[in-house]
Amino acid sequence: MNIYKCLSLGLFFILLYPSITPSTSICKANPVWVNEPFPHLSIEEIKGGLGVNVKIINDGNIVLHNILMKVEVTGGVDIKLPISSFKNSILKPGDVWIQNIKVSGIALGINGPLPQIMITLLAPHAHVENKGIVARIIGPFVFKIEEVMNTPGAFKGYTLFSPMVSLNTYLINNSGNIVYMWNRPYKPGLSVYLLEDGNLLRTACPYPNPTFPAGGAGGRIELIDPNGTLLWYFELSNNNMCLHHDVEMLPNGNILAIAWEYKTYDEAVAAGRDPDRVSPSWGIWPDCILEIHPTGNSGGEIVWEWHMWDHLIQDKYPDKNNYGNVAEHPELIDINYPTLREGDISHINSVDYNPEFDQILLSVHEYNEVWIIDHSTTTEEAAGHTGGRYGKGGDLLYRWGNPQTYRAGTAEDQKLFGQHDAQWIEEGCPGEGNILVFNNGWKRPNGMHSTVEEFIPPVDEDGNYYCEPGSPYGPEESFWVYNGFHSGGAFFSGNIAGAQRLPNGNTIICNGQKGEFFEVTMDQKVVWKYINPFPSLVDNQVFKVRKYSSDYPGIEKILHG
């Protein structure tokens, strides 16, 4: 963009942001800063304009003295910050301190990440307040894009993410600073995890697969050591199968992976699929789950597998072996439930493992459900209907989110709408053993908005699930729901996205389409917020994030060797 056009644009927008004159009194003392919970000093507002304009309020009932404001700018090119700290000697209850901060430079987010302007407040015997903005900067004019924050209520740890159109994976601290970065030659495909040994488990998409041109396509799994060296990789992307979306490291060192498998039009119709719901050129791609045992520096042995194709039911063709009523067999999968014709009839987008029950949890996008299957089976048992710890072979042990798929409810009973990132809440976290899911809200009848939901499945201590015949699987409602209505408005990600319960009870949420991460308490308060600036705010989508505690072994390995 021509610099004169940039400045003209800035002059036009500045009319919307009147300049605010600084009103401060300078303190010459040298106080000792004490970081104690005392939430009465807050950053009420940060605005753009001619520089950055910050509104601070003492919303308590105690006079605060010797307040220090620190300013830090990261990102952008040659951004100038003439003064980076400001002082105010006294702020009485109800008083407001308005400060203008001069910032200048050029940062449009075209060839690099947009800058973050972070404001930190410190005062004796008051808590540390940290908030900021992501902005575009044109000369002396600052245009606020989004607000970010870091409060004492945030879980102390590090957040891992891999932007969908980037070759980099980032680990950031609560201040949003990059503490570690991995660079690889392929984009993610789509998930990434930091293991306890400090290695990075990453999916990748080395090349497009013309047979499976759908969202989430990958084809490759990688293990990378803390020095960035590729330790191992496995590829599966051909005309018959393609890895996609997610992986899960098992306790034995094997890896669970999701894959599409191609079935032709004739194969689909022979299995009972309605011909009007199959494209002759696309076929259908039912999902399968593979357990891969890594061998050497590349390759692996598939030591266990489960195929959706082995557990289908249909009521269209009485002469076929899988003819039946799914209402009488909710453990089976109605091949004709999804109405789309273009291949990807199930679109499993996450996989999780429960070592206590030896079960696998799947998020099945096109059915608007989560499924649980038995991992204790042999591969032969997983292809049938008997065997394994629960005696049901590879049939579904549990399903939840949309009882219409097995004719035990109506549209009013549907709970999930294009969900992602279903997982058992980890041991040591509040809600341990419950299921957490990002409910995207795609085609939600009362308006498309997203929620994060925790629900308690009807399971006994042995891992058996109960369902009254003819009724939907419970529960009737989620145990905990975050919708954003009580903390700044609803949020929405039509696809991708995820969430994770943290040891202190907070939940970190990735609003994937916006590249926005935020952490909320159980009582719905937002305590941390970050906007992914990579590679730019124009295209900063992130599939999901994971946050690790400061004492997590993998963090210790990465940061301290």
C-alpha positions as CSV (number, residue, x, y, z in Angstrom):
1,M,0.0,0.0,0.0
2,N,1.3,3.5,-0.9
3,I,2.4,5.3,2.3
4,Y,0.5,8.4,1.4
5,K,-2.7,6.4,1.0
6,C,-1.9,4.9,4.4
7,L,-1.6,8.3,6.0
8,S,-4.7,9.5,4.3
9,L,-6.6,6.5,5.7
10,G,-5.2,7.2,9.1
11,L,-6.3,10.9,9.0
12,F,-9.8,9.7,8.0
13,F,-10.1,7.3,10.8
14,I,-8.6,9.5,13.4
15,L,-11.7,11.7,13.3
16,L,-13.4,8.8,15.1
17,Y,-10.7,8.8,17.9
18,P,-10.3,12.2,19.5
19,S,-6.9,12.8,21.0
20,I,-6.8,12.4,24.8
21,T,-4.5,14.7,26.8
22,P,-2.5,13.0,29.5
23,S,-3.5,13.6,33.0
24,T,-1.0,12.3,35.4
25,S,1.0,13.3,38.4
26,I,4.5,12.1,38.6
27,C,5.7,10.2,41.6
28,K,9.4,10.5,42.4
29,A,9.4,7.8,45.1
30,N,11.0,4.4,44.6
31,P,8.3,2.0,45.8
32,V,8.6,-1.7,46.3
33,W,6.1,-3.6,44.1
34,V,4.1,-6.3,45.8
35,N,2.1,-8.7,43.7
36,E,-0.8,-9.7,46.0
37,P,-4.5,-10.3,45.1
38,F,-6.2,-6.9,45.5
39,P,-8.4,-6.4,42.5
40,H,-9.3,-2.7,42.7
41,L,-7.1,-1.2,40.0
42,S,-8.2,-2.1,36.5
43,I,-7.5,-1.1,32.9
44,E,-11.0,-0.1,31.9
45,E,-10.4,0.6,28.2
46,I,-7.7,0.7,25.6
47,K,-8.5,2.7,22.4
48,G,-6.6,3.6,19.2
49,G,-6.3,7.0,17.7
50,L,-3.4,9.3,17.7
51,G,-1.3,6.9,19.6
52,V,-2.9,4.6,22.3
53,N,-5.3,5.9,24.8
54,V,-5.7,4.0,28.1
55,K,-8.4,4.5,30.7
56,I,-7.5,3.2,34.2
57,I,-9.9,3.3,37.2
58,N,-9.7,2.6,40.9
59,D,-12.9,0.7,41.4
60,G,-12.3,-0.2,45.0
61,N,-12.6,1.8,48.2
62,I,-8.9,2.2,49.1
63,V,-6.6,5.0,48.0
64,L,-3.8,3.7,45.8
65,H,-0.4,5.4,45.6
66,N,2.7,5.3,43.3
67,I,1.0,3.6,40.4
68,L,3.3,2.6,37.5
69,M,2.2,1.9,34.0
70,K,4.6,-0.1,31.8
71,V,4.2,-0.3,28.0
72,E,5.7,-3.0,25.7
73,V,5.3,-3.3,22.0
74,T,6.1,-6.6,20.2
75,G,5.9,-7.3,16.5
76,G,5.7,-4.9,13.6
77,V,8.6,-3.2,11.8
78,D,10.5,-0.4,13.3
79,I,7.8,0.6,15.8
80,K,8.8,3.6,17.9
81,L,7.7,4.0,21.5
82,P,9.4,7.2,22.9
83,I,8.1,6.7,26.5
84,S,7.6,3.2,27.8
85,S,6.6,3.9,31.5
86,F,4.3,6.4,33.2
87,K,3.6,7.2,36.9
88,N,0.7,8.5,38.9
89,S,1.3,9.4,42.5
90,I,-2.3,8.8,43.8
91,L,-5.6,7.4,42.6
92,K,-8.5,7.8,45.0
93,P,-11.5,5.4,44.9
94,G,-13.6,6.1,41.8
95,D,-10.8,8.2,40.2
96,V,-10.0,7.7,36.6
97,W,-6.5,8.1,35.0
98,I,-6.4,8.6,31.3
99,Q,-3.1,8.3,29.6
100,N,-2.1,8.9,26.0
101,I,0.9,6.9,24.8
102,K,2.7,7.9,21.6
103,V,3.4,5.0,19.2
104,S,4.4,5.3,15.6
105,G,5.6,3.2,12.7
106,I,4.2,1.1,9.9
107,A,2.5,-2.3,10.7
108,L,-0.3,-3.5,8.4
109,G,-0.1,-7.2,9.0
110,I,0.6,-7.9,5.3
111,N,4.2,-9.2,5.4
112,G,4.4,-10.1,9.0
113,P,2.5,-10.3,12.3
114,L,0.7,-7.2,13.6
115,P,2.1,-5.7,16.8
116,Q,0.8,-6.2,20.3
117,I,0.8,-3.3,22.6
118,M,0.7,-4.5,26.2
119,I,-0.1,-2.4,29.2
120,T,1.0,-3.5,32.7
121,L,-0.1,-1.7,35.9
122,L,1.7,-2.1,39.2
123,A,1.1,-0.5,42.5
124,P,2.2,-1.3,46.1
125,H,-0.1,-3.9,47.6
126,A,-2.2,-4.2,44.5
127,H,-2.5,-7.0,42.0
128,V,-0.7,-6.8,38.7
129,E,-3.1,-5.9,35.8
130,N,-2.0,-6.7,32.3
131,K,-4.0,-6.0,29.2
132,G,-3.3,-4.9,25.6
133,I,-4.4,-4.7,22.0
134,V,-3.5,-6.1,18.6
135,A,-3.4,-3.1,16.2
136,R,-2.5,-1.8,12.9
137,I,-0.2,1.2,13.0
138,I,0.1,3.8,10.2
139,G,2.5,6.6,11.1
140,P,1.3,8.0,14.5
141,F,-2.1,6.5,14.1
142,V,-3.1,3.3,15.9
143,F,-6.1,1.2,14.8
144,K,-7.3,-1.3,17.4
145,I,-8.1,-4.8,16.0
146,E,-8.7,-6.8,19.2
147,E,-8.1,-6.7,22.9
148,V,-5.8,-9.2,24.7
149,M,-5.3,-9.7,28.5
150,N,-3.4,-11.5,31.1
151,T,-4.7,-11.5,34.7
152,P,-3.6,-13.1,37.9
153,G,-6.6,-15.6,37.5
154,A,-5.0,-17.2,34.5
155,F,-3.5,-20.6,34.8
156,K,0.3,-20.4,35.0
157,G,1.6,-22.2,32.0
158,Y,2.5,-22.2,28.3
159,T,0.2,-22.4,25.3
160,L,1.1,-24.5,22.2
161,F,-0.5,-23.8,18.8
162,S,0.2,-24.2,15.1
163,P,-1.5,-21.7,12.7
164,M,-3.2,-23.6,9.9
165,V,-1.4,-21.7,7.1
166,S,2.0,-21.5,8.8
167,L,5.0,-23.8,8.8
168,N,5.7,-22.8,12.4
169,T,4.5,-24.2,15.8
170,Y,4.7,-21.7,18.7
171,L,4.9,-22.0,22.4
172,I,3.9,-18.8,24.2
173,N,3.8,-17.7,27.9
174,N,0.9,-15.9,29.5
175,S,2.3,-12.6,28.4
176,G,2.0,-13.7,24.8
177,N,5.8,-13.9,24.3
178,I,7.2,-16.7,22.2
179,V,9.4,-18.9,24.3
180,Y,9.9,-21.6,21.7
181,M,9.3,-22.2,18.0
182,W,9.5,-25.2,15.7
183,N,9.8,-24.8,11.9
184,R,8.9,-27.6,9.6
185,P,8.6,-27.8,5.8
186,Y,4.9,-28.8,5.8
187,K,1.8,-27.1,7.0
188,P,-0.1,-28.8,9.9
189,G,-2.7,-31.5,9.2
190,L,-4.0,-30.3,11.8
191,S,-3.1,-31.1,15.4
192,V,0.1,-30.7,17.5
193,Y,1.0,-31.8,21.0
194,L,4.0,-31.5,23.3
195,L,4.9,-34.8,24.9
196,E,6.3,-35.4,28.4
197,D,9.8,-36.2,26.9
198,G,9.9,-32.8,25.2
199,N,9.2,-34.2,21.7
200,L,6.6,-32.6,19.5
201,L,3.9,-34.9,18.1
202,R,2.7,-33.2,14.9
203,T,0.4,-33.9,12.0
204,A,1.4,-32.5,8.6
205,C,0.1,-32.2,5.0
206,P,3.1,-32.7,2.7
207,Y,1.0,-32.5,-0.5
208,P,-2.7,-32.4,-1.5
209,N,-4.5,-35.7,-2.1
210,P,-6.9,-35.4,-5.0
211,T,-8.9,-38.3,-3.9
212,F,-9.7,-36.7,-0.5
213,P,-9.9,-32.9,-1.1
214,A,-11.5,-32.0,2.2
215,G,-10.8,-29.9,5.2
216,G,-8.4,-31.5,7.7
217,A,-6.5,-33.6,5.2
218,G,-3.0,-34.5,6.4
219,G,-1.2,-37.7,5.4
220,R,1.8,-37.5,7.7
221,I,2.7,-37.8,11.4
222,E,6.0,-36.5,12.8
223,L,8.0,-36.7,16.0
224,I,10.4,-33.8,16.5
225,D,13.0,-33.6,19.3
226,P,13.5,-30.4,21.4
227,N,16.3,-29.3,19.1
228,G,14.0,-29.4,16.1
229,T,15.4,-32.6,14.7
230,L,13.0,-35.0,12.9
231,L,13.1,-38.2,14.9
232,W,10.4,-40.2,13.0
233,Y,7.7,-39.8,10.5
234,F,4.9,-41.9,9.0
235,E,3.0,-41.2,5.8
236,L,-0.4,-42.6,4.6
237,S,-1.9,-40.7,1.7
238,N,-2.9,-42.5,-1.5
239,N,-5.9,-43.3,-3.6
240,N,-7.4,-45.6,-0.9
241,M,-6.6,-43.9,2.4
242,C,-5.5,-40.6,3.9
243,L,-4.7,-39.5,7.5
244,H,-6.6,-36.5,8.7
245,H,-7.2,-34.1,11.6
246,D,-5.9,-35.6,14.8
247,V,-3.7,-38.2,16.5
248,E,-3.3,-39.5,20.1
249,M,-0.2,-40.8,21.8
250,L,-0.9,-44.0,23.7
251,P,0.8,-45.0,27.0
252,N,2.7,-47.8,25.1
253,G,4.2,-45.4,22.6
254,N,1.9,-46.3,19.8
255,I,-0.1,-43.6,18.0
256,L,-3.8,-43.5,17.3
257,A,-4.7,-41.8,14.0
258,I,-7.8,-41.0,12.0
259,A,-8.0,-41.9,8.3
260,W,-10.5,-41.8,5.5
261,E,-10.9,-44.8,3.3
262,Y,-12.3,-44.6,-0.2
263,K,-15.4,-46.6,-1.2
264,T,-16.6,-46.4,-4.8
265,Y,-20.2,-45.5,-5.8
266,D,-20.9,-49.2,-6.4
267,E,-19.4,-50.2,-3.0
268,A,-21.5,-47.6,-1.2
269,V,-24.7,-48.7,-2.9
270,A,-23.9,-52.3,-2.2
271,A,-23.6,-51.4,1.5
272,G,-27.1,-49.9,1.5
273,R,-26.3,-46.2,0.8
274,D,-29.1,-44.4,-1.0
275,P,-27.9,-43.9,-4.6
276,D,-29.2,-40.4,-4.5
277,R,-26.8,-39.7,-1.6
278,V,-23.6,-40.8,-3.4
279,S,-21.7,-39.0,-6.1
280,P,-20.4,-41.4,-8.8
281,S,-17.2,-39.3,-9.0
282,W,-16.6,-38.8,-5.3
283,G,-17.8,-42.1,-3.8
284,I,-17.9,-42.0,0.1
285,W,-15.1,-41.9,2.6
286,P,-16.1,-43.7,5.9
287,D,-13.6,-43.1,8.7
288,C,-11.3,-45.6,10.4
289,I,-9.0,-45.5,13.4
290,L,-5.5,-46.9,13.1
291,E,-3.0,-47.8,15.9
292,I,0.5,-47.3,14.5
293,H,3.6,-48.8,16.1
294,P,6.6,-46.5,15.0
295,T,9.5,-48.4,13.5
296,G,13.0,-46.9,12.9
297,N,13.2,-43.3,11.6
298,S,10.2,-43.7,9.3
299,G,7.3,-45.9,8.8
300,G,5.3,-48.0,11.2
301,E,3.2,-51.1,11.7
302,I,-0.5,-50.9,12.0
303,V,-1.1,-53.1,15.0
304,W,-4.8,-52.5,15.5
305,E,-7.6,-50.9,13.5
306,W,-11.3,-50.1,13.6
307,H,-13.5,-49.3,10.6
308,M,-16.8,-47.5,10.6
309,W,-17.6,-49.6,7.5
310,D,-17.9,-52.8,9.6
311,H,-20.7,-51.4,11.8
312,L,-23.3,-50.0,9.4
313,I,-27.0,-50.5,9.3
314,Q,-29.7,-49.5,6.8
315,D,-33.4,-50.0,6.3
316,K,-33.7,-49.4,2.6
317,Y,-32.7,-52.8,1.2
318,P,-34.1,-55.9,3.0
319,D,-32.0,-58.2,0.9
320,K,-28.7,-56.9,2.3
321,N,-26.9,-58.3,5.3
322,N,-26.9,-55.0,7.2
323,Y,-30.7,-54.5,6.9
324,G,-32.3,-53.5,10.2
325,N,-33.8,-50.7,12.3
326,V,-31.2,-48.4,13.9
327,A,-33.7,-47.6,16.6
328,E,-33.4,-51.2,17.8
329,H,-29.6,-51.1,17.3
330,P,-28.2,-47.8,18.5
331,E,-24.8,-49.5,18.7
332,L,-24.7,-49.5,14.8
333,I,-24.3,-46.6,12.4
334,D,-27.0,-45.6,9.9
335,I,-25.2,-45.3,6.6
336,N,-28.0,-43.1,5.2
337,Y,-28.2,-40.5,8.0
338,P,-25.8,-38.0,6.5
339,T,-27.5,-36.4,3.4
340,L,-24.4,-34.9,1.7
341,R,-23.3,-36.5,-1.5
342,E,-19.6,-35.5,-1.6
343,G,-17.6,-38.2,0.0
344,D,-16.9,-37.2,3.6
345,I,-19.9,-38.8,5.3
346,S,-18.6,-38.9,8.9
347,H,-15.7,-36.4,9.2
348,I,-14.2,-37.5,12.5
349,N,-12.2,-34.6,13.7
350,S,-10.7,-35.7,17.0
351,V,-9.6,-38.8,18.8
352,D,-8.9,-39.3,22.5
353,Y,-8.0,-42.3,24.7
354,N,-9.1,-43.3,28.2
355,P,-6.5,-45.7,29.7
356,E,-8.6,-46.6,32.7
357,F,-11.4,-48.0,30.5
358,D,-9.3,-48.7,27.4
359,Q,-11.8,-46.8,25.3
360,I,-11.5,-44.3,22.4
361,L,-13.6,-41.2,22.1
362,L,-14.3,-39.7,18.7
363,S,-15.9,-36.5,17.6
364,V,-18.0,-37.3,14.5
365,H,-18.9,-34.0,12.8
366,E,-21.4,-35.1,10.2
367,Y,-23.5,-37.1,12.7
368,N,-23.2,-34.2,15.3
369,E,-22.2,-36.8,17.9
370,V,-19.4,-38.1,20.0
371,W,-18.9,-41.9,19.8
372,I,-17.0,-44.2,22.2
373,I,-15.6,-47.5,21.1
374,D,-13.7,-50.4,22.7
375,H,-9.9,-50.5,22.2
376,S,-9.4,-53.7,24.2
377,T,-10.5,-55.8,21.2
378,T,-8.3,-57.5,18.7
379,T,-8.5,-56.2,15.1
380,E,-10.7,-59.2,14.2
381,E,-13.0,-58.5,17.1
382,A,-13.1,-54.8,16.3
383,A,-14.6,-55.7,12.9
384,G,-17.4,-57.6,14.5
385,H,-20.1,-57.3,17.2
386,T,-18.7,-59.5,20.0
387,G,-15.5,-59.7,22.0
388,G,-13.3,-57.3,23.9
389,R,-13.6,-56.1,27.5
390,Y,-17.2,-55.0,27.0
391,G,-18.4,-57.9,24.8
392,K,-19.6,-55.7,21.9
393,G,-16.6,-56.0,19.5
394,G,-16.3,-52.8,17.5
395,D,-19.9,-51.6,17.9
396,L,-20.5,-48.3,19.6
397,L,-20.4,-48.4,23.4
398,Y,-21.9,-44.9,23.7
399,R,-23.0,-42.0,21.6
400,W,-24.3,-38.6,22.5
401,G,-25.3,-35.3,20.9
402,N,-27.9,-36.2,18.3
403,P,-30.4,-39.0,19.0
404,Q,-31.9,-38.5,15.5
405,T,-29.1,-40.6,14.2
406,Y,-30.6,-43.7,15.8
407,R,-34.3,-42.4,15.8
408,A,-34.5,-41.9,19.6
409,G,-35.3,-38.2,19.4
410,T,-36.3,-35.2,17.3
411,A,-34.5,-32.0,16.2
412,E,-35.4,-30.5,19.6
413,D,-33.3,-33.2,21.3
414,Q,-30.1,-32.5,19.3
415,K,-27.3,-31.1,21.6
416,L,-24.2,-30.9,19.3
417,F,-23.9,-29.0,16.1
418,G,-20.7,-29.6,14.1
419,Q,-18.6,-30.1,17.2
420,H,-14.8,-30.5,17.6
421,D,-12.1,-31.6,20.1
422,A,-14.1,-34.0,22.2
423,Q,-12.0,-35.3,25.1
424,W,-12.1,-36.8,28.6
425,I,-11.1,-34.3,31.2
426,E,-7.7,-35.3,32.4
427,E,-6.9,-36.7,35.8
428,G,-6.2,-34.0,38.3
429,C,-8.5,-31.5,36.7
430,P,-11.9,-30.5,38.1
431,G,-14.5,-32.6,36.2
432,E,-12.0,-35.4,35.8
433,G,-13.5,-38.2,33.7
434,N,-16.3,-36.1,32.3
435,I,-16.3,-35.2,28.6
436,L,-15.5,-31.7,27.3
437,V,-16.3,-30.6,23.8
438,F,-16.3,-27.4,21.6
439,N,-19.8,-27.2,20.3
440,N,-19.5,-25.1,17.2
441,G,-23.2,-24.4,16.9
442,W,-23.2,-24.8,13.1
443,K,-26.9,-24.7,12.0
444,R,-28.0,-24.4,15.7
445,P,-31.8,-23.7,15.5
446,N,-31.8,-20.8,17.9
447,G,-28.9,-19.0,16.2
448,M,-25.4,-20.0,15.2
449,H,-23.3,-19.4,18.2
450,S,-20.6,-21.6,19.8
451,T,-20.4,-23.1,23.3
452,V,-18.0,-25.2,25.3
453,E,-19.8,-27.9,27.1
454,E,-18.9,-30.4,29.8
455,F,-21.2,-33.4,30.2
456,I,-21.3,-36.4,32.4
457,P,-21.8,-39.7,30.6
458,P,-23.9,-42.4,32.3
459,V,-21.0,-44.8,32.9
460,D,-20.3,-47.1,35.8
461,E,-17.0,-47.8,37.5
462,D,-16.2,-50.6,35.0
463,G,-16.8,-48.4,31.9
464,N,-20.2,-49.7,31.0
465,Y,-22.8,-47.2,29.6
466,Y,-26.5,-47.3,30.3
467,C,-29.3,-46.5,28.0
468,E,-33.0,-47.2,28.4
469,P,-34.2,-49.1,25.3
470,G,-35.9,-46.7,22.9
471,S,-34.6,-43.7,24.7
472,P,-31.6,-41.5,23.9
473,Y,-28.3,-41.9,25.7
474,G,-28.0,-39.5,28.6
475,P,-27.4,-37.0,29.9
476,E,-30.4,-34.8,29.1
477,E,-28.3,-31.6,29.5
478,S,-24.7,-30.6,29.8
479,F,-23.3,-30.1,33.3
480,W,-21.4,-26.9,32.5
481,V,-21.7,-24.6,29.5
482,Y,-19.7,-21.6,28.5
483,N,-21.5,-19.4,25.9
484,G,-19.9,-16.0,26.5
485,F,-23.1,-14.3,27.2
486,H,-21.9,-13.2,30.7
487,S,-18.5,-12.0,29.6
488,G,-18.6,-9.8,26.6
489,G,-21.0,-11.5,24.2
490,A,-21.4,-14.7,22.2
491,F,-18.6,-16.2,20.1
492,F,-18.8,-18.4,17.0
493,S,-16.4,-20.6,15.0
494,G,-18.3,-22.3,12.2
495,N,-15.6,-25.0,12.0
496,I,-12.3,-26.1,13.6
497,A,-11.8,-24.8,17.3
498,G,-11.3,-26.6,20.6
499,A,-11.1,-26.4,24.4
500,Q,-9.2,-27.9,27.3
501,R,-9.9,-28.1,31.1
502,L,-6.9,-26.9,33.1
503,P,-5.8,-28.1,36.6
504,N,-7.0,-24.9,38.3
505,G,-10.5,-25.4,36.9
506,N,-10.2,-22.8,34.2
507,T,-10.9,-23.8,30.6
508,I,-8.8,-22.5,27.7
509,I,-10.8,-22.1,24.5
510,C,-9.6,-21.7,20.9
511,N,-12.1,-19.8,18.7
512,G,-10.4,-21.3,15.7
513,Q,-11.7,-19.2,12.8
514,K,-10.7,-16.0,14.6
515,G,-7.4,-17.3,15.8
516,E,-8.5,-16.2,19.3
517,F,-7.6,-18.0,22.5
518,F,-9.1,-17.2,25.8
519,E,-9.3,-18.7,29.3
520,V,-12.4,-18.6,31.4
521,T,-13.1,-19.6,35.0
522,M,-15.9,-21.9,36.1
523,D,-18.0,-18.9,36.9
524,Q,-17.7,-17.6,33.3
525,K,-15.1,-14.9,33.8
526,V,-12.5,-14.3,31.1
527,V,-9.0,-14.1,32.7
528,W,-6.7,-14.4,29.7
529,K,-7.0,-13.6,26.1
530,Y,-4.6,-13.8,23.1
531,I,-5.0,-13.2,19.3
532,N,-2.8,-15.3,17.1
533,P,-0.9,-12.8,14.9
534,F,0.7,-15.4,12.6
535,P,1.1,-15.3,9.7
536,S,-1.2,-12.3,9.8
537,L,-4.6,-11.4,11.1
538,V,-6.0,-11.8,7.6
539,D,-5.5,-15.6,7.9
540,N,-4.7,-16.6,11.5
541,Q,-6.9,-19.6,11.9
542,V,-5.8,-22.2,14.5
543,F,-7.3,-25.8,14.7
544,K,-6.9,-26.0,18.5
545,V,-4.5,-25.2,21.3
546,R,-3.1,-27.0,24.3
547,K,-1.8,-25.4,27.5
548,Y,0.8,-27.0,29.7
549,S,1.7,-26.2,33.3
550,S,5.1,-24.7,34.1
551,D,6.2,-27.9,35.8
552,Y,5.0,-30.2,32.9
553,P,8.0,-32.5,32.1
554,G,7.9,-31.5,28.4
555,I,8.1,-27.8,29.3
556,E,11.0,-28.5,31.7
557,K,12.8,-30.3,28.8
558,I,12.1,-27.6,26.3
559,L,13.0,-24.6,28.4
560,H,15.6,-25.9,30.8
561,G,17.1,-28.9,29.0
